[in-house]
Amino acid sequence: MHALLRTSRTLLASLALCLATSTPVIAQQASPLARNGQIGDYVGETVSIPMRDGAKMHAQVWRPRARTGLLPILLQVSPYGFDPEHVLKLFGGAFSDLAKDGFIFVLEDVRGRFGSEGNFVMLQPKASSPKEIDQSTDIYDSIDWLTKKLPRNNGAVGMFGVSYPGWTTAMSTVDPHPALKAISVQASPEDMFVNDDFHHNGAFRLQYGWEFATFLEAEKGGLTTFDFKEDPYSWFLKQGQLSSLDTKVFGKPLPTWQNFAEHPDYDAFWKSNVTSRRMPAKVAVPNLIVAGWWDQEDFYGAMTIYRNQEKGDAKGRNFLVVGPWNHGGWTRPSWDRFGPFDLGSDTATHYRQKIETPWFRHWLKGDAPLGQPEAMIFETGSNQWRSYKSWPSREGVSKRALYFHANGRLSFDPPAASEAPSAQFVSDPANPIPYRQRPIAGVISGNAEWATWLSDDQAPFAKRDDVLVWQTDILSEDITVRGDILAKLFASTTGSDADWVVKLIDVFPSDAATPAEVRGRQWMIANDVFRGRYRQGFERPQAIVPNQVLDYAIDLHSASHLFKKGHRIAVQVQSSWFPLIDRNPQAFQPNIYRAAPETFKAQTHKVFHTPRQPSAIWLDLAAADLPRR
């Protein structure tokens, strides 16, 4: 969600996405209209929309001046605020192609934010009775008023948005208004403990969580960017027990930070706001779900919402687009590169012109056929858009394993009994592996760097003694991953807890024929971390039996990527990723947030690769590219 934030005021609103507390937030003054109510051909006005409980929601309405006849409404409901600068950027990027096609844009502040009345509740829980209100009832009431009161609308409404506005869009389906004809849920969070912003498989995203909590609550009124005064890696390494870090630094507890410490496992606090559990099991409103392969915050959310909605999509109304973007990259005026990687074309403009605008034109105007396949997927490596009947595609795909071998070899052949059975390393919490080369920037103050860290070269980390590396021979043919990726590790530790970080990497050649900016570069295609204590479930952590070989299934999600002939495929395995992820004491503690410094111990970890314990990366591969055995 962070990459969308534009000003300190809107950043405060974005923090609402993260934690489902019932703390009310006082509404701030409504933003004035941009350019005195004129942006190009569009003319703006403000309206006050009454809700069933008497509260009024503030909204801006933008209508194309030169258009005659009836037009559909596109609604966006956000806690970020719609200040003039932001609205100008929307019309210059995210709305640019839709605006040319002619829609009425309605930009509404969520309850309790900016000009809207009532109390703002973070990720507002579902109403427990028909007499109560929640995000879905507010949207229903807004659509009802807009279709009845706005002049020259055609009675059809669409809804879309990225991050928190993606979540509000998802909530519109809980009890959808009959006029809601199509939506686009974009980069919405799904589950803040299993994945997305604050945890990955139960492992806490330390720097992200700390900076957001301190920005929100360190000073009265919020909006305080935390100044580490040094590399955050060094700063966090000097700190003691996490649960009292807020009191140590600020002399007082921070509610958001204490929520982390008081809910270390997957309890009702986290489960109550799983997005797709609130959405109807049967898909009724056509939904174009959008994700970016390099979304540094909510990739899991969009992909999981799509997968869960597929189970009830009898009418074929659940659609997916995945492009080569970071969080919200498709809303930028252009997007033809990510870090040093040339994408071959402006993928953001392509999405808006060829996918999003035709989508809403079809459902809201009814004057154009829908040529949209269910899944439109950008294949990295080849820089091609691919169409599928679903994602992951089940046609022309075969599941194969890339097995770990002795001496760092990675192969489609299983390990032999004659090979050395394992590789090992010492994981020392006093010297954790940084998630990017130091010095590391702040998440908030170093926003540009945070937004692109997934493009970082992984080659420097392969040189560390506490990172295990396996790689294939130079590929003699192209190999295309087209679907799910699963790491199956057989591993042991001398301790009683451990984190496992796995990265799937495309290793570029080092020859002169390779462009200088990517020569010898190691491109991380898929990755994730798994906290070992949750091997039997996220609700009940369990100590690991020291020196016992256990199997770990680590979901690396999915990818659509062509590993080119002349490249190599590599895998890195490690046990820290700091300070992206908090350190694991490696000696089981009931609550890691309360772990004392002396409980952090260096331990020896082993990864096994034998015929009976064949550690491997399982890939969905395009059948046409399958290597011969």
N, C-alpha and C positions, 0 to 999 in steps of 0.2 A: 504493500500500500504506500510505502514511503516515497517511491519515485514520482508519485503524482503530486506531491506536496509543493506548494508554490510560495507560500509566505508563512511567517511564524503564526499568524492567526489561523490559517488553514491547517497547519501542522497540529495544532491543539485539537482541532476537530477530528483529524485522522486517528488520533489515539483512541478515539471512541471505538474504533473497529476492534480493538484488541481484547478488551476484558469485559465480561458480562457482569458488571456490577450494577447496583441500583442507585448509584450516586447521581442526584440531579445536577444538571449544569445550567446555569442561568443563561438565557438567550442573550445574544449580543445584537447590536443595532444592525438593521437590514442594510445590505450593500446598495449603494446608488447604482443606477443604470450606467452602463458603459457609454461613452461619447454622447451624453445627453439623450440617450434612447435611440441612437442610430448606429448600426454597423452594416456598412454596405447597403444592400437592398432591404435589410431587416430593420423594423421599428419595434422598440420595446416599451412595455408598460409593467407596472407592478399590480398584483392582485392579492387579495386576502381570502383564503379558502377555508370555510368553516368545517370543523370536524363534528362527529356525533356527540362529543362530550362538551362542545362549546368552544374549544380552543381553535385558534385560527392559524393556518399555515401561510407563511409569506412565500410568494413566488414571483419570478420574472416571466413575462410572456413575450416571446419574440416572433413576429409575423412578417413574412415577405411582403413588402409594400406593393410590388407590381403584380402580384398573383391575384387572379380573380377566381371565383368559384370556391368550392368547399375543399378544405385541406385537412389531413390527419394531424394528430398531436403526437409529438415525441416528448415524453416526460423523463426528467432526471431528478432524483431525490437524493440530496447529499448533505452531509454535515460539514463539508469543506468550506461552504460559503461561496457566493458568486460575486466577488468583487469585480470591478471593471476590468482590471488587468487579466483576471482569470477568464472572464467571458470573452474578451478579445482573443485570447489564446485558443479558446474552444472553437470559435468561429474560424480561426486561422488554421486549425489542425483537426481536432476530433469531429467537428461539425461541418467542415468545409465542403465536402461533397454532398452530404445530406442537404445542406443549406441551398446548394445550387438546384437540387431536385424539387425543393419546395415543401417544407413542413412547418407547422407551428411548434416552436420549441418552448417548453415550459420547464423552468429551472427552479425547483422548490427546495427550501431549507427544511431539513428534518425537524421534527418537534423539538422545541427547546433550544434550537440553534439559530443564531443571527436574528432574522425578523420573525421567526415562528414562535408561537406561544407554547406554554406547557413546559414540562420537565424533560430534558434529554436523558435517556437511559441507554447506556452503551449496549449495542446489539440487543435491542429491546426484546425481552422474553415474550413468548407467545401468550396472548390473553387466555386466562383460565376459564372465562365465562363470556357469553354473548354481550354482557353489559360492560365489559372492559375494552380498553383500546390497546393496540399494539402497532407495529410498523405496517402490517398488512391491512389493518382497518383504516389507518391514515391514508394509505395509497388508494384503497377502495373509495373512500369518501372524496379524495382529491379528483379521481377520475370521474366520479359521478357528477361533481360540481362543474368540472371543466367541460365535459361533453354537453351539459345543459346550459352553461352560462357563457362560454366563449363564442363569440359570433363567428360564423362561416367555418365551423369545423364539421367534418364529415362523419363524426360519431365513432371514428376508429382511433385507438390510442396504442402507441408502442412505448416501450420503456427500455432504457439501457444505461450502462455506466460501468466504470472501472473501479475495482477495489470495494470500498464501502458502498458507493452507488451500485456496484455489481451485486452486493448483498441485499440492498433495498430492492433491487430489481427481482432477485430471487424470492424475496418475501411477498412480492405482488402476486405470486402464484398460489399462496396459501388459501385464499378465498378470492379468486380473480373476478374482477368486475366484467360483466358481459362485453363491455366496449374494449377491453384489453385484448388486442388481436395478435400481438407478437412482442417478444422481448429479446434482449441480448444480455445475458449474464457474463460479465467480462472480469476475469481475474478476481473473482469473489473468494474470500476465505471459506473453508469448509470446517476444519477442526484444528483448534489452536494448541492441542496437545499432541495429537498423532502426527501433525505436520503443519505447514503454514507458518505464520509469523513468529510464534514464540517457542515452539518446540519442534523437533524432528524426531519422531519415534521415541518420545520421552526425554530426549536430551535438550537441555535448556539453551536457547539462543541468547547468550549472556550479554554481549555488547549491545545488541538490538534492544533487548528488554530493559537494560539499565538506562540507556540513553532516552528511551521513550518514557520510562517512569519518572526520571529526573526532570525531563522537559515539562511534563504535565504537572508535577506535584512538588518540585523542590522549592518553588517560590509561590507565594500567594498570587493567584491569577495565571500561574503557569508561564510558558513561553521562555524558559531558561535553557539555553543550549549548554550542556555540561562541558566544561573545559578540563580535559585530562592533564593539560600542561606537559604532556609527554606522549610517547607512543602508547595507545591504549593497552597493547600487549604487556608492556612493562608495568603500567599502572595497575591493571587487574591482578597481575602476578604478585604484587606487594600486599594485596588486600587479604584479610582473614575470612572469617565465616561470612557467607553470603547473606544469611538471614538478617544480620545486623549491620550490613554495609551501609544502608540508608541512614541509620542512626549515627553510625561512626562518622559519616561524611557531612550530614546536614543537622545532626543533633535531634532528629525526630524521625519517626517511621513514615514511610511513604506508602499509602494504601495500595497502590498498584504493585509495588515491590513486595509488600507483605502478602498480597494475594498469591504471588508465585510461591513464596516460602510456605504458606499454609496449605497449599494444594499441590504437593510435589508429584502426586500420582493422578491417574485418570479417574477422577471422581465426578459427582454430579455437577460441580462447578464448571467443569470443562464440557461435559456431555450435553448440558442443557442447551447449548447453542450450536450444535452441529447442524450446518445449514441444510443439507439435503434431507435430514430427518424431519424438518419442518415443511419441506416442499411436498406436494401431493405425490403419492406413489404412482398415480396415473397421470401422464403428461397431457395436459389439456391445452396450454398456450404454447404455440411454436416458440422455440428457444434456440437462439444462436449463441452457443457458449464459446468464449474466446480465451485462449491461453497463449503464453509465450514460452518457448523452450528455455529461455534464460531469465525467467521471472525470479528475481532474488527474494521474493516474499510469498507469493501465493500460487505457484504452479500446481501444487497438489490440489488446491481447492477447486480450480476450474476443471481439472481432469477427473477428479473424484465425483463432482456434481454430475458431470456428463455420464460417467459410468453408472452411478446410482440411478439417474433418471432413465437410462436405457432399459432398466428392468421393467418399467411401466410405460414404455413408448409404443403401444400397440398401433397408434395412428401415424407413426413416422414423423413426429414433430420435434424430436430432439436432435440438434445439429451441433457440429464442433468445427472450430477453426483453430489451428495451432500454427503460429508463425515464428520466425527467428527473432523474437523480441524479448526485451526485459519487461519489467512490470509496467504495463501501459504503453509500450513502445509503439503500438499500432496507432496511437492517438497523436504521435508527433507529426509535424509537417512532412517529414521524409524519414526514411529508415533504410539505408542501403549498406550499412556497415554495423558490425558490433565489435567493439574493440578493434583489433587489427584485421578482422575477418571481413572480406568483401563478399556481399550477399548477391551480387550480380544484378540487382534491380532495386527500385524503391518499393519495398514490400508494404510499407504503411499506406502509401497512396493506392497501391494495387488492392489492398484489403478494403479500403473505404469505397473505391470506385467500382470494383468488380464483385464484391461480396456483401458488405454491409448495406450500401445504398440500394442495390437490387433487392436485398432481403426485405427491408422495410417498405420499399415501393410495392412489392408483390403483396404483402400481407395487409398493408394499410390503404393502398390505393387500388389494388386489384386490377391494375391495367398492364401487368407484365407477367409472363410465365416465370416460375421459379426454376432456374437452372442449377440451383445449389445442390451439390451432392451432400450426403449426410456428414461426411468428414472431409474437410479440405485441409491438407497437411503439407507444410513446407518441409522439404527434404534438405537438410543441411549437408554440406559436402558437395552435392550436385547443384544446389541452388535452384531446385525445381519445386513447383507446386504439384501435389499429387491428390487425386480424388479417390475416395474409398466409400464403400457402403456402410462401414462402421469403423471405429477405432478402439483397440488395435484391429487392423485388418486380419481377417481369417483366410483370405484368398491368396494363394501363391506364397504362403509363408510357412516356414518350418522352424520348429524350436530346436536349437542346437546349443551345446555347451562348449565354452572355451575353458579348458582345464588348466589348472596351475600344475607346474612341474618343478622339479629340482633345477637349481641354477637359474632361476628367474625366467624360465621358458613358459610361454603360453601357447596352447595348441588345441585343435579340435580332437586330437587323439587323447584318450584317457590315460592317466598315469600308469606306469608299470611298477610291478613289485620290486624291481631291481633299483629303483630310484631312491634317493634320500627321502625320508618320509615327511619332512616338515621344514619350514623356515621359521626363524624366530627373531625377536627383537626385544629390547628393553624399553618399556614405556615409562617415562619419568615425569610425574606431574610438575616437578620443579623446572622442567625444560620442555614444555609442550610444543607441538608443531603449530606454527602460525598458519592461519587459513589463507594468508596472502603474504607476499614479501614485505618485510618491514622497511620503513615505518608504516604502520597501519593508520588510515585516516578514521575520523569519526563517522558514524552512520549518518548523523544529522549535519554536522558541520562539513563533512567531506562527501556530500550527497552524490556528486558526479562520480567519485570513485566507487562508492557503495553500489551504484546502479550498474557498474560494469565489471564487478569483481569476478563474475563467472566466466569472463573471457581471459582471465589471467593464465599465464604460462605455468604449467605444472612441473616443468623440467627441473627447476631448482629444488623442489621437495624430494625428487627421486634420489638426490645425492645424500640425504640424511640416513643415518644408521637405523633410525626408528621408523622408517618407511619401507615396506616390502614392495618390490616391483616385479611384475611379470610382463613380458611382451612377446609378441609373435615374431616370426621371421618377417622380412620384407614381403609384403603382399604381392603375389604374382597376378592376382585378379582383383577387381572391385568386390567388396563385400558390403551389403546394405542391411543395416538394422532397421526393421520396420515393425515396431511394436514393443512388447514388454521386455524389461530387463530385470533379472533377479540374480543377486549374488547369494550363492550357497557356500557358506564358510563352515569348515570343520576346524574348530579352534579351541585352545585351552589357555589358561592363565594361571600363574602362581598365586594370584590374588583371588578375591571373592566378588569382584565386579570389574567390568571393562566396557569401554566404548569401542565400536568397530566402525571405521570410516572406510568406505569403498568408492573408488573413482574409476570410471571407464574412460579411456583417453585415446584420442587420435594423435599419433606421433607423425609429424610432418618430416619429409626428407630434409637433409642438410645441404643438398647440392645447389649449384648455382641456378638451376632451372626453377627452383622454388622461390617465389617472391621473398624479398629480404625480410619483410615485416613478419612473416610466419615461418621462416626457415628454421628447421629444427624445433619448432614450437610444439608443445604438448597441449592439446585442446581437450578440455574436460567436457565430454558429451553427456555423461550422467553421473550422479553422485548421491550419496546420503550417508547419514550416521545412524547407528542403532545402539541404544544403551542396553547392555547385556542383562541387567537386572529385570528387564521386561520381556525376556524370552518366553515366559509362560503367560503373558498378558500385561497390558498397561495398568490394569487396576491394582494388581498385587505384586509388588517387586519381590524378587527372591534372590538370595545370595547365590553366587556361582560356586560350585564345588571346586576348590583349587586343584589344578592339574588334570581335571577331567575334560576329555574331548567332547565338546557339545557342537551341535549343528545349529547354525543361524541362517535364517532366510531373510535377507535384507532387500526390501523392495527399492529398486533404483528407478521405478516408475516406467516411463517409456521414452522412445526416441525414434526419430526418422532421420537416419544419417548414413551417408555413403562414405565408407572408408576406401579411399582410392588406391588403386594399384600403385605400388612404390612406397606407400605409407606402412606403418605398423599399428597394431592394436595393442594397447597397454592397459594394465590394471595396477592401481596403487592401493595398498591396504595399510592403515595406520590406526592409532588409538587416541588421537587428540586432534583438535582443529580449533585453535585458540586465537583470540577470544570470541570467535563466532559461536562456539559451543563452550559451556562451562567445563572445567576440569572434573574428571571422575576420580574420586579418592583411590579407587581400585582395591579398597578394602571396604566391604559392604557397610553402608550407613543407612539407617532407616529413612533419613531425610538428608539428601546431599546439601541442601541449602544451609543446614545446621551443622555440617561436618566441620570439625575443628582442624586447623592447619596440620596438626601432628598426625592426623589420620590419613593424610595423603602419602601413599607409598609407591615407590618404583616397583614394577612387576615385570616378569618375563612373559610375553605372549607368544604363542606358537600357532601357525596356520599349517594344517596338514593337507598333503596331496598324495594319497595312497589309493590303491584300487578300492578299498573299503571306505575311505574317507576322502573322496575326490572333490576338493574345493574347486569351484568353477563359477563362471558367469554364464547364466542361461539367457540366450538371446532369441528373439523372433527375427529370423533372417529371411530375406527375399529368396524364394526358391531358385530363381534364375541365377543367383550369385553364390549358391552353396558351394563351398570348397569340396573337392573330391577327397574321399578318405583313402 
